[in-house]
Amino acid sequence: MEPKQGDSPALLRWKKRMASPEGQQIYKQRAATSETVNADLRTHRGLTQMTIRGTTKMRCVALWCALAYNLFHFAHRLLKTT
């Protein structure tokens, strides 16, 4: 990523870090883990566009979606009886 006029110092540091081999490795790990969760929530759970306003309400919806994802994803472990 090339620096652009008006980029903050923090953004420039992030771009430099992401261009490094270590940053690329971290990005690959992120793509394999958290990005699949985001894709699932957007595609299958309808978390695409918020029809509410306000940070508190948005945080509530995001937390409900995270809880629902975790329940669906880990239900087999939660229901497992040993």
PyMOL Python script that loads the backbone (N, CA, C, O; Angstrom):
from pymol import cmd

cmd.read_pdbstr("""\
ATOM      1  N   MET A   1       0.839  -1.181   0.000  1.00  0.00           N
ATOM      2  CA  MET A   1       0.000   0.000   0.000  1.00  0.00           C
ATOM      3  C   MET A   1       0.883   1.243   0.000  1.00  0.00           C
ATOM      4  O   MET A   1       1.788   1.395   0.821  1.00  0.00           O
ATOM      5  N   GLU A   2       0.599   2.085  -0.908  1.00  0.00           N
ATOM      6  CA  GLU A   2       1.362   3.318  -1.027  1.00  0.00           C
ATOM      7  C   GLU A   2       0.807   4.381  -0.089  1.00  0.00           C
ATOM      8  O   GLU A   2      -0.408   4.501   0.071  1.00  0.00           O
ATOM      9  N   PRO A   3       1.698   5.155   0.532  1.00  0.00           N
ATOM     10  CA  PRO A   3       1.218   6.261   1.372  1.00  0.00           C
ATOM     11  C   PRO A   3       0.490   7.300   0.520  1.00  0.00           C
ATOM     12  O   PRO A   3       0.867   7.564  -0.622  1.00  0.00           O
ATOM     13  N   LYS A   4      -0.547   7.875   1.092  1.00  0.00           N
ATOM     14  CA  LYS A   4      -1.315   8.907   0.403  1.00  0.00           C
ATOM     15  C   LYS A   4      -1.221  10.196   1.191  1.00  0.00           C
ATOM     16  O   LYS A   4      -0.998  10.191   2.402  1.00  0.00           O
ATOM     17  N   GLN A   5      -1.395  11.296   0.486  1.00  0.00           N
ATOM     18  CA  GLN A   5      -1.376  12.591   1.135  1.00  0.00           C
ATOM     19  C   GLN A   5      -2.515  12.647   2.153  1.00  0.00           C
ATOM     20  O   GLN A   5      -3.658  12.309   1.843  1.00  0.00           O
ATOM     21  N   GLY A   6      -2.192  13.069   3.347  1.00  0.00           N
ATOM     22  CA  GLY A   6      -3.194  13.173   4.396  1.00  0.00           C
ATOM     23  C   GLY A   6      -3.253  11.960   5.313  1.00  0.00           C
ATOM     24  O   GLY A   6      -3.993  11.971   6.297  1.00  0.00           O
ATOM     25  N   ASP A   7      -2.482  10.905   5.010  1.00  0.00           N
ATOM     26  CA  ASP A   7      -2.445   9.747   5.900  1.00  0.00           C
ATOM     27  C   ASP A   7      -1.864  10.148   7.248  1.00  0.00           C
ATOM     28  O   ASP A   7      -0.877  10.880   7.315  1.00  0.00           O
ATOM     29  N   SER A   8      -2.468   9.674   8.298  1.00  0.00           N
ATOM     30  CA  SER A   8      -1.975   9.978   9.640  1.00  0.00           C
ATOM     31  C   SER A   8      -0.706   9.175   9.905  1.00  0.00           C
ATOM     32  O   SER A   8      -0.461   8.177   9.227  1.00  0.00           O
ATOM     33  N   PRO A   9       0.110   9.591  10.882  1.00  0.00           N
ATOM     34  CA  PRO A   9       1.309   8.814  11.229  1.00  0.00           C
ATOM     35  C   PRO A   9       0.968   7.379  11.623  1.00  0.00           C
ATOM     36  O   PRO A   9       1.707   6.454  11.287  1.00  0.00           O
ATOM     37  N   ALA A  10      -0.142   7.187  12.330  1.00  0.00           N
ATOM     38  CA  ALA A  10      -0.541   5.834  12.733  1.00  0.00           C
ATOM     39  C   ALA A  10      -0.853   4.982  11.509  1.00  0.00           C
ATOM     40  O   ALA A  10      -0.476   3.811  11.459  1.00  0.00           O
ATOM     41  N   LEU A  11      -1.538   5.558  10.520  1.00  0.00           N
ATOM     42  CA  LEU A  11      -1.864   4.823   9.302  1.00  0.00           C
ATOM     43  C   LEU A  11      -0.597   4.493   8.516  1.00  0.00           C
ATOM     44  O   LEU A  11      -0.490   3.404   7.950  1.00  0.00           O
ATOM     45  N   LEU A  12       0.344   5.398   8.474  1.00  0.00           N
ATOM     46  CA  LEU A  12       1.612   5.138   7.783  1.00  0.00           C
ATOM     47  C   LEU A  12       2.369   3.997   8.452  1.00  0.00           C
ATOM     48  O   LEU A  12       2.940   3.146   7.769  1.00  0.00           O
ATOM     49  N   ARG A  13       2.376   3.972   9.795  1.00  0.00           N
ATOM     50  CA  ARG A  13       3.031   2.872  10.519  1.00  0.00           C
ATOM     51  C   ARG A  13       2.339   1.555  10.216  1.00  0.00           C
ATOM     52  O   ARG A  13       3.005   0.537  10.031  1.00  0.00           O
ATOM     53  N   TRP A  14       0.990   1.557  10.163  1.00  0.00           N
ATOM     54  CA  TRP A  14       0.241   0.341   9.870  1.00  0.00           C
ATOM     55  C   TRP A  14       0.554  -0.157   8.462  1.00  0.00           C
ATOM     56  O   TRP A  14       0.765  -1.354   8.262  1.00  0.00           O
ATOM     57  N   LYS A  15       0.586   0.749   7.489  1.00  0.00           N
ATOM     58  CA  LYS A  15       0.896   0.363   6.110  1.00  0.00           C
ATOM     59  C   LYS A  15       2.297  -0.236   6.010  1.00  0.00           C
ATOM     60  O   LYS A  15       2.509  -1.216   5.295  1.00  0.00           O
ATOM     61  N   LYS A  16       3.243   0.351   6.723  1.00  0.00           N
ATOM     62  CA  LYS A  16       4.608  -0.163   6.709  1.00  0.00           C
ATOM     63  C   LYS A  16       4.655  -1.551   7.346  1.00  0.00           C
ATOM     64  O   LYS A  16       5.317  -2.455   6.836  1.00  0.00           O
ATOM     65  N   ARG A  17       3.953  -1.708   8.456  1.00  0.00           N
ATOM     66  CA  ARG A  17       3.928  -2.994   9.144  1.00  0.00           C
ATOM     67  C   ARG A  17       3.267  -4.062   8.269  1.00  0.00           C
ATOM     68  O   ARG A  17       3.733  -5.201   8.229  1.00  0.00           O
ATOM     69  N   MET A  18       2.193  -3.708   7.572  1.00  0.00           N
ATOM     70  CA  MET A  18       1.490  -4.684   6.731  1.00  0.00           C
ATOM     71  C   MET A  18       2.298  -5.052   5.481  1.00  0.00           C
ATOM     72  O   MET A  18       2.082  -6.115   4.899  1.00  0.00           O
ATOM     73  N   ALA A  19       3.212  -4.194   5.073  1.00  0.00           N
ATOM     74  CA  ALA A  19       4.041  -4.486   3.903  1.00  0.00           C
ATOM     75  C   ALA A  19       5.193  -5.424   4.244  1.00  0.00           C
ATOM     76  O   ALA A  19       5.809  -5.996   3.345  1.00  0.00           O
ATOM     77  N   SER A  20       5.492  -5.591   5.538  1.00  0.00           N
ATOM     78  CA  SER A  20       6.607  -6.446   5.952  1.00  0.00           C
ATOM     79  C   SER A  20       6.209  -7.919   5.837  1.00  0.00           C
ATOM     80  O   SER A  20       5.019  -8.236   5.818  1.00  0.00           O
ATOM     81  N   PRO A  21       7.190  -8.818   5.762  1.00  0.00           N
ATOM     82  CA  PRO A  21       6.866 -10.253   5.716  1.00  0.00           C
ATOM     83  C   PRO A  21       6.068 -10.713   6.948  1.00  0.00           C
ATOM     84  O   PRO A  21       5.175 -11.552   6.829  1.00  0.00           O
ATOM     85  N   GLU A  22       6.387 -10.173   8.111  1.00  0.00           N
ATOM     86  CA  GLU A  22       5.649 -10.532   9.319  1.00  0.00           C
ATOM     87  C   GLU A  22       4.193 -10.081   9.220  1.00  0.00           C
ATOM     88  O   GLU A  22       3.281 -10.807   9.617  1.00  0.00           O
ATOM     89  N   GLY A  23       3.984  -8.883   8.690  1.00  0.00           N
ATOM     90  CA  GLY A  23       2.631  -8.371   8.509  1.00  0.00           C
ATOM     91  C   GLY A  23       1.830  -9.208   7.535  1.00  0.00           C
ATOM     92  O   GLY A  23       0.639  -9.442   7.746  1.00  0.00           O
ATOM     93  N   GLN A  24       2.472  -9.662   6.470  1.00  0.00           N
ATOM     94  CA  GLN A  24       1.794 -10.509   5.493  1.00  0.00           C
ATOM     95  C   GLN A  24       1.384 -11.844   6.113  1.00  0.00           C
ATOM     96  O   GLN A  24       0.310 -12.369   5.818  1.00  0.00           O
ATOM     97  N   GLN A  25       2.248 -12.391   6.976  1.00  0.00           N
ATOM     98  CA  GLN A  25       1.930 -13.650   7.656  1.00  0.00           C
ATOM     99  C   GLN A  25       0.738 -13.464   8.588  1.00  0.00           C
ATOM    100  O   GLN A  25      -0.155 -14.310   8.631  1.00  0.00           O
ATOM    101  N   ILE A  26       0.720 -12.365   9.333  1.00  0.00           N
ATOM    102  CA  ILE A  26      -0.393 -12.073  10.231  1.00  0.00           C
ATOM    103  C   ILE A  26      -1.679 -11.901   9.431  1.00  0.00           C
ATOM    104  O   ILE A  26      -2.737 -12.372   9.848  1.00  0.00           O
ATOM    105  N   TYR A  27      -1.596 -11.238   8.299  1.00  0.00           N
ATOM    106  CA  TYR A  27      -2.776 -11.022   7.468  1.00  0.00           C
ATOM    107  C   TYR A  27      -3.331 -12.350   6.955  1.00  0.00           C
ATOM    108  O   TYR A  27      -4.547 -12.528   6.891  1.00  0.00           O
ATOM    109  N   LYS A  28      -2.447 -13.285   6.589  1.00  0.00           N
ATOM    110  CA  LYS A  28      -2.898 -14.600   6.141  1.00  0.00           C
ATOM    111  C   LYS A  28      -3.631 -15.327   7.260  1.00  0.00           C
ATOM    112  O   LYS A  28      -4.654 -15.969   7.023  1.00  0.00           O
ATOM    113  N   GLN A  29      -3.108 -15.226   8.481  1.00  0.00           N
ATOM    114  CA  GLN A  29      -3.773 -15.868   9.616  1.00  0.00           C
ATOM    115  C   GLN A  29      -5.131 -15.228   9.867  1.00  0.00           C
ATOM    116  O   GLN A  29      -6.109 -15.925  10.139  1.00  0.00           O
ATOM    117  N   ARG A  30      -5.192 -13.917   9.777  1.00  0.00           N
ATOM    118  CA  ARG A  30      -6.456 -13.212   9.994  1.00  0.00           C
ATOM    119  C   ARG A  30      -7.477 -13.609   8.931  1.00  0.00           C
ATOM    120  O   ARG A  30      -8.650 -13.820   9.241  1.00  0.00           O
ATOM    121  N   ALA A  31      -7.038 -13.708   7.697  1.00  0.00           N
ATOM    122  CA  ALA A  31      -7.946 -14.073   6.614  1.00  0.00           C
ATOM    123  C   ALA A  31      -8.536 -15.461   6.842  1.00  0.00           C
ATOM    124  O   ALA A  31      -9.684 -15.720   6.478  1.00  0.00           O
ATOM    125  N   ALA A  32      -7.760 -16.343   7.437  1.00  0.00           N
ATOM    126  CA  ALA A  32      -8.227 -17.706   7.656  1.00  0.00           C
ATOM    127  C   ALA A  32      -9.108 -17.834   8.896  1.00  0.00           C
ATOM    128  O   ALA A  32      -9.807 -18.837   9.046  1.00  0.00           O
ATOM    129  N   THR A  33      -9.092 -16.856   9.775  1.00  0.00           N
ATOM    130  CA  THR A  33      -9.851 -16.980  11.017  1.00  0.00           C
ATOM    131  C   THR A  33     -10.970 -15.952  11.093  1.00  0.00           C
ATOM    132  O   THR A  33     -12.132 -16.289  10.864  1.00  0.00           O
ATOM    133  N   SER A  34     -10.646 -14.726  11.405  1.00  0.00           N
ATOM    134  CA  SER A  34     -11.688 -13.730  11.663  1.00  0.00           C
ATOM    135  C   SER A  34     -12.442 -13.312  10.404  1.00  0.00           C
ATOM    136  O   SER A  34     -13.622 -12.972  10.491  1.00  0.00           O
ATOM    137  N   GLU A  35     -11.814 -13.326   9.266  1.00  0.00           N
ATOM    138  CA  GLU A  35     -12.518 -12.913   8.050  1.00  0.00           C
ATOM    139  C   GLU A  35     -13.586 -13.923   7.656  1.00  0.00           C
ATOM    140  O   GLU A  35     -14.599 -13.543   7.068  1.00  0.00           O
ATOM    141  N   THR A  36     -13.385 -15.202   7.966  1.00  0.00           N
ATOM    142  CA  THR A  36     -14.422 -16.185   7.673  1.00  0.00           C
ATOM    143  C   THR A  36     -15.644 -15.955   8.559  1.00  0.00           C
ATOM    144  O   THR A  36     -16.776 -16.173   8.127  1.00  0.00           O
ATOM    145  N   VAL A  37     -15.419 -15.519   9.790  1.00  0.00           N
ATOM    146  CA  VAL A  37     -16.536 -15.192  10.689  1.00  0.00           C
ATOM    147  C   VAL A  37     -17.309 -14.004  10.126  1.00  0.00           C
ATOM    148  O   VAL A  37     -18.539 -14.030  10.079  1.00  0.00           O
ATOM    149  N   ASN A  38     -16.601 -12.974   9.703  1.00  0.00           N
ATOM    150  CA  ASN A  38     -17.260 -11.800   9.115  1.00  0.00           C
ATOM    151  C   ASN A  38     -18.070 -12.193   7.884  1.00  0.00           C
ATOM    152  O   ASN A  38     -19.197 -11.731   7.707  1.00  0.00           O
ATOM    153  N   ALA A  39     -17.504 -13.037   7.041  1.00  0.00           N
ATOM    154  CA  ALA A  39     -18.214 -13.470   5.840  1.00  0.00           C
ATOM    155  C   ALA A  39     -19.465 -14.265   6.204  1.00  0.00           C
ATOM    156  O   ALA A  39     -20.514 -14.087   5.585  1.00  0.00           O
ATOM    157  N   ASP A  40     -19.363 -15.130   7.190  1.00  0.00           N
ATOM    158  CA  ASP A  40     -20.527 -15.914   7.622  1.00  0.00           C
ATOM    159  C   ASP A  40     -21.624 -14.995   8.145  1.00  0.00           C
ATOM    160  O   ASP A  40     -22.791 -15.163   7.792  1.00  0.00           O
ATOM    161  N   LEU A  41     -21.265 -14.033   8.976  1.00  0.00           N
ATOM    162  CA  LEU A  41     -22.267 -13.118   9.533  1.00  0.00           C
ATOM    163  C   LEU A  41     -22.934 -12.287   8.446  1.00  0.00           C
ATOM    164  O   LEU A  41     -24.135 -12.026   8.512  1.00  0.00           O
ATOM    165  N   ARG A  42     -22.177 -11.878   7.465  1.00  0.00           N
ATOM    166  CA  ARG A  42     -22.748 -11.068   6.396  1.00  0.00           C
ATOM    167  C   ARG A  42     -23.605 -11.901   5.450  1.00  0.00           C
ATOM    168  O   ARG A  42     -24.679 -11.464   5.035  1.00  0.00           O
ATOM    169  N   THR A  43     -23.139 -13.092   5.111  1.00  0.00           N
ATOM    170  CA  THR A  43     -23.816 -13.910   4.114  1.00  0.00           C
ATOM    171  C   THR A  43     -25.017 -14.655   4.677  1.00  0.00           C
ATOM    172  O   THR A  43     -26.094 -14.636   4.082  1.00  0.00           O
ATOM    173  N   HIS A  44     -24.841 -15.310   5.817  1.00  0.00           N
ATOM    174  CA  HIS A  44     -25.870 -16.205   6.334  1.00  0.00           C
ATOM    175  C   HIS A  44     -26.685 -15.625   7.479  1.00  0.00           C
ATOM    176  O   HIS A  44     -27.769 -16.132   7.770  1.00  0.00           O
ATOM    177  N   ARG A  45     -26.207 -14.594   8.129  1.00  0.00           N
ATOM    178  CA  ARG A  45     -26.897 -14.062   9.304  1.00  0.00           C
ATOM    179  C   ARG A  45     -27.479 -12.672   9.069  1.00  0.00           C
ATOM    180  O   ARG A  45     -28.097 -12.100   9.966  1.00  0.00           O
ATOM    181  N   GLY A  46     -27.286 -12.126   7.868  1.00  0.00           N
ATOM    182  CA  GLY A  46     -27.917 -10.860   7.520  1.00  0.00           C
ATOM    183  C   GLY A  46     -27.283  -9.625   8.129  1.00  0.00           C
ATOM    184  O   GLY A  46     -27.917  -8.571   8.190  1.00  0.00           O
ATOM    185  N   LEU A  47     -26.055  -9.734   8.576  1.00  0.00           N
ATOM    186  CA  LEU A  47     -25.388  -8.573   9.167  1.00  0.00           C
ATOM    187  C   LEU A  47     -24.702  -7.770   8.064  1.00  0.00           C
ATOM    188  O   LEU A  47     -23.475  -7.746   7.968  1.00  0.00           O
ATOM    189  N   THR A  48     -25.505  -7.121   7.241  1.00  0.00           N
ATOM    190  CA  THR A  48     -24.946  -6.355   6.126  1.00  0.00           C
ATOM    191  C   THR A  48     -25.152  -4.866   6.320  1.00  0.00           C
ATOM    192  O   THR A  48     -24.205  -4.087   6.214  1.00  0.00           O
ATOM    193  N   GLN A  49     -26.358  -4.474   6.599  1.00  0.00           N
ATOM    194  CA  GLN A  49     -26.644  -3.055   6.744  1.00  0.00           C
ATOM    195  C   GLN A  49     -27.468  -2.865   7.999  1.00  0.00           C
ATOM    196  O   GLN A  49     -28.476  -3.542   8.201  1.00  0.00           O
ATOM    197  N   MET A  50     -27.039  -1.942   8.839  1.00  0.00           N
ATOM    198  CA  MET A  50     -27.743  -1.695  10.089  1.00  0.00           C
ATOM    199  C   MET A  50     -28.959  -0.809   9.835  1.00  0.00           C
ATOM    200  O   MET A  50     -28.852   0.230   9.185  1.00  0.00           O
ATOM    201  N   THR A  51     -30.093  -1.219  10.343  1.00  0.00           N
ATOM    202  CA  THR A  51     -31.311  -0.420  10.213  1.00  0.00           C
ATOM    203  C   THR A  51     -31.614   0.322  11.513  1.00  0.00           C
ATOM    204  O   THR A  51     -32.728   0.796  11.736  1.00  0.00           O
ATOM    205  N   ILE A  52     -30.601   0.408  12.353  1.00  0.00           N
ATOM    206  CA  ILE A  52     -30.736   1.100  13.636  1.00  0.00           C
ATOM    207  C   ILE A  52     -29.736   2.241  13.683  1.00  0.00           C
ATOM    208  O   ILE A  52     -28.848   2.349  12.838  1.00  0.00           O
ATOM    209  N   ARG A  53     -29.898   3.084  14.680  1.00  0.00           N
ATOM    210  CA  ARG A  53     -28.966   4.196  14.846  1.00  0.00           C
ATOM    211  C   ARG A  53     -28.422   4.196  16.262  1.00  0.00           C
ATOM    212  O   ARG A  53     -29.094   3.787  17.209  1.00  0.00           O
ATOM    213  N   GLY A  54     -27.207   4.657  16.381  1.00  0.00           N
ATOM    214  CA  GLY A  54     -26.604   4.793  17.697  1.00  0.00           C
ATOM    215  C   GLY A  54     -25.604   3.691  17.997  1.00  0.00           C
ATOM    216  O   GLY A  54     -25.793   2.529  17.637  1.00  0.00           O
ATOM    217  N   THR A  55     -24.537   4.095  18.666  1.00  0.00           N
ATOM    218  CA  THR A  55     -23.464   3.161  19.003  1.00  0.00           C
ATOM    219  C   THR A  55     -23.947   2.062  19.935  1.00  0.00           C
ATOM    220  O   THR A  55     -23.572   0.902  19.770  1.00  0.00           O
ATOM    221  N   THR A  56     -24.769   2.412  20.904  1.00  0.00           N
ATOM    222  CA  THR A  56     -25.240   1.422  21.867  1.00  0.00           C
ATOM    223  C   THR A  56     -26.054   0.331  21.168  1.00  0.00           C
ATOM    224  O   THR A  56     -25.852  -0.855  21.427  1.00  0.00           O
ATOM    225  N   LYS A  57     -26.967   0.724  20.290  1.00  0.00           N
ATOM    226  CA  LYS A  57     -27.787  -0.251  19.581  1.00  0.00           C
ATOM    227  C   LYS A  57     -26.942  -1.089  18.627  1.00  0.00           C
ATOM    228  O   LYS A  57     -27.162  -2.293  18.504  1.00  0.00           O
ATOM    229  N   MET A  58     -25.978  -0.466  17.953  1.00  0.00           N
ATOM    230  CA  MET A  58     -25.123  -1.210  17.031  1.00  0.00           C
ATOM    231  C   MET A  58     -24.264  -2.217  17.788  1.00  0.00           C
ATOM    232  O   MET A  58     -24.073  -3.345  17.334  1.00  0.00           O
ATOM    233  N   ARG A  59     -23.753  -1.808  18.932  1.00  0.00           N
ATOM    234  CA  ARG A  59     -22.959  -2.717  19.748  1.00  0.00           C
ATOM    235  C   ARG A  59     -23.827  -3.897  20.193  1.00  0.00           C
ATOM    236  O   ARG A  59     -23.367  -5.039  20.183  1.00  0.00           O
ATOM    237  N   CYS A  60     -25.063  -3.634  20.579  1.00  0.00           N
ATOM    238  CA  CYS A  60     -25.983  -4.687  20.986  1.00  0.00           C
ATOM    239  C   CYS A  60     -26.213  -5.686  19.856  1.00  0.00           C
ATOM    240  O   CYS A  60     -26.159  -6.894  20.085  1.00  0.00           O
ATOM    241  N   VAL A  61     -26.467  -5.207  18.649  1.00  0.00           N
ATOM    242  CA  VAL A  61     -26.687  -6.087  17.499  1.00  0.00           C
ATOM    243  C   VAL A  61     -25.423  -6.900  17.210  1.00  0.00           C
ATOM    244  O   VAL A  61     -25.503  -8.101  16.952  1.00  0.00           O
ATOM    245  N   ALA A  62     -24.265  -6.251  17.254  1.00  0.00           N
ATOM    246  CA  ALA A  62     -23.010  -6.957  16.991  1.00  0.00           C
ATOM    247  C   ALA A  62     -22.762  -8.049  18.028  1.00  0.00           C
ATOM    248  O   ALA A  62     -22.318  -9.145  17.686  1.00  0.00           O
ATOM    249  N   LEU A  63     -23.047  -7.752  19.291  1.00  0.00           N
ATOM    250  CA  LEU A  63     -22.855  -8.759  20.338  1.00  0.00           C
ATOM    251  C   LEU A  63     -23.843  -9.916  20.196  1.00  0.00           C
ATOM    252  O   LEU A  63     -23.476 -11.068  20.426  1.00  0.00           O
ATOM    253  N   TRP A  64     -25.091  -9.627  19.820  1.00  0.00           N
ATOM    254  CA  TRP A  64     -26.061 -10.686  19.583  1.00  0.00           C
ATOM    255  C   TRP A  64     -25.599 -11.564  18.420  1.00  0.00           C
ATOM    256  O   TRP A  64     -25.727 -12.787  18.478  1.00  0.00           O
ATOM    257  N   CYS A  65     -25.072 -10.954  17.379  1.00  0.00           N
ATOM    258  CA  CYS A  65     -24.581 -11.724  16.230  1.00  0.00           C
ATOM    259  C   CYS A  65     -23.390 -12.587  16.625  1.00  0.00           C
ATOM    260  O   CYS A  65     -23.286 -13.738  16.202  1.00  0.00           O
ATOM    261  N   ALA A  66     -22.492 -12.034  17.435  1.00  0.00           N
ATOM    262  CA  ALA A  66     -21.334 -12.806  17.902  1.00  0.00           C
ATOM    263  C   ALA A  66     -21.790 -13.981  18.760  1.00  0.00           C
ATOM    264  O   ALA A  66     -21.268 -15.088  18.626  1.00  0.00           O
ATOM    265  N   LEU A  67     -22.758 -13.744  19.636  1.00  0.00           N
ATOM    266  CA  LEU A  67     -23.283 -14.818  20.472  1.00  0.00           C
ATOM    267  C   LEU A  67     -23.938 -15.896  19.611  1.00  0.00           C
ATOM    268  O   LEU A  67     -23.711 -17.086  19.827  1.00  0.00           O
ATOM    269  N   ALA A  68     -24.745 -15.489  18.642  1.00  0.00           N
ATOM    270  CA  ALA A  68     -25.401 -16.452  17.759  1.00  0.00           C
ATOM    271  C   ALA A  68     -24.376 -17.257  16.969  1.00  0.00           C
ATOM    272  O   ALA A  68     -24.519 -18.471  16.828  1.00  0.00           O
ATOM    273  N   TYR A  69     -23.352 -16.597  16.456  1.00  0.00           N
ATOM    274  CA  TYR A  69     -22.309 -17.300  15.706  1.00  0.00           C
ATOM    275  C   TYR A  69     -21.633 -18.334  16.589  1.00  0.00           C
ATOM    276  O   TYR A  69     -21.445 -19.481  16.182  1.00  0.00           O
ATOM    277  N   ASN A  70     -21.269 -17.926  17.798  1.00  0.00           N
ATOM    278  CA  ASN A  70     -20.586 -18.848  18.697  1.00  0.00           C
ATOM    279  C   ASN A  70     -21.473 -20.033  19.064  1.00  0.00           C
ATOM    280  O   ASN A  70     -20.993 -21.163  19.145  1.00  0.00           O
ATOM    281  N   LEU A  71     -22.757 -19.785  19.286  1.00  0.00           N
ATOM    282  CA  LEU A  71     -23.661 -20.891  19.597  1.00  0.00           C
ATOM    283  C   LEU A  71     -23.775 -21.856  18.433  1.00  0.00           C
ATOM    284  O   LEU A  71     -23.715 -23.069  18.634  1.00  0.00           O
ATOM    285  N   PHE A  72     -23.939 -21.343  17.214  1.00  0.00           N
ATOM    286  CA  PHE A  72     -24.012 -22.215  16.045  1.00  0.00           C
ATOM    287  C   PHE A  72     -22.702 -22.958  15.817  1.00  0.00           C
ATOM    288  O   PHE A  72     -22.690 -24.148  15.503  1.00  0.00           O
ATOM    289  N   HIS A  73     -21.615 -22.241  15.979  1.00  0.00           N
ATOM    290  CA  HIS A  73     -20.307 -22.801  15.669  1.00  0.00           C
ATOM    291  C   HIS A  73     -19.855 -23.838  16.696  1.00  0.00           C
ATOM    292  O   HIS A  73     -19.229 -24.836  16.340  1.00  0.00           O
ATOM    293  N   PHE A  74     -20.174 -23.597  17.976  1.00  0.00           N
ATOM    294  CA  PHE A  74     -19.686 -24.473  19.033  1.00  0.00           C
ATOM    295  C   PHE A  74     -20.775 -25.317  19.676  1.00  0.00           C
ATOM    296  O   PHE A  74     -20.542 -25.918  20.725  1.00  0.00           O
ATOM    297  N   ALA A  75     -21.965 -25.378  19.072  1.00  0.00           N
ATOM    298  CA  ALA A  75     -23.085 -26.114  19.657  1.00  0.00           C
ATOM    299  C   ALA A  75     -22.746 -27.583  19.882  1.00  0.00           C
ATOM    300  O   ALA A  75     -23.125 -28.155  20.904  1.00  0.00           O
ATOM    301  N   HIS A  76     -22.045 -28.190  18.949  1.00  0.00           N
ATOM    302  CA  HIS A  76     -21.721 -29.610  19.102  1.00  0.00           C
ATOM    303  C   HIS A  76     -20.854 -29.852  20.333  1.00  0.00           C
ATOM    304  O   HIS A  76     -20.982 -30.889  20.984  1.00  0.00           O
ATOM    305  N   ARG A  77     -19.978 -28.913  20.659  1.00  0.00           N
ATOM    306  CA  ARG A  77     -19.147 -29.065  21.866  1.00  0.00           C
ATOM    307  C   ARG A  77     -19.947 -28.762  23.128  1.00  0.00           C
ATOM    308  O   ARG A  77     -19.741 -29.390  24.167  1.00  0.00           O
ATOM    309  N   LEU A  78     -20.860 -27.798  23.034  1.00  0.00           N
ATOM    310  CA  LEU A  78     -21.663 -27.455  24.193  1.00  0.00           C
ATOM    311  C   LEU A  78     -22.641 -28.566  24.552  1.00  0.00           C
ATOM    312  O   LEU A  78     -22.928 -28.790  25.728  1.00  0.00           O
ATOM    313  N   LEU A  79     -23.156 -29.265  23.534  1.00  0.00           N
ATOM    314  CA  LEU A  79     -24.148 -30.313  23.760  1.00  0.00           C
ATOM    315  C   LEU A  79     -23.548 -31.689  23.963  1.00  0.00           C
ATOM    316  O   LEU A  79     -24.257 -32.646  24.276  1.00  0.00           O
ATOM    317  N   LYS A  80     -22.250 -31.785  23.786  1.00  0.00           N
ATOM    318  CA  LYS A  80     -21.569 -33.068  23.910  1.00  0.00           C
ATOM    319  C   LYS A  80     -21.632 -33.555  25.356  1.00  0.00           C
ATOM    320  O   LYS A  80     -21.257 -32.832  26.279  1.00  0.00           O
ATOM    321  N   THR A  81     -22.097 -34.756  25.540  1.00  0.00           N
ATOM    322  CA  THR A  81     -22.149 -35.333  26.876  1.00  0.00           C
ATOM    323  C   THR A  81     -21.098 -36.426  26.968  1.00  0.00           C
ATOM    324  O   THR A  81     -21.010 -37.309  26.114  1.00  0.00           O
ATOM    325  N   THR A  82     -20.317 -36.344  28.010  1.00  0.00           N
ATOM    326  CA  THR A  82     -19.272 -37.349  28.195  1.00  0.00           C
ATOM    327  C   THR A  82     -19.360 -37.962  29.552  1.00  0.00           C
ATOM    328  O   THR A  82     -18.558 -38.833  29.890  1.00  0.00           O
TER     329      THR A  82
END
""", "prot")
cmd.dss("prot")
cmd.show_as("cartoon", "prot")
cmd.util.cbc("prot")
cmd.orient("prot")
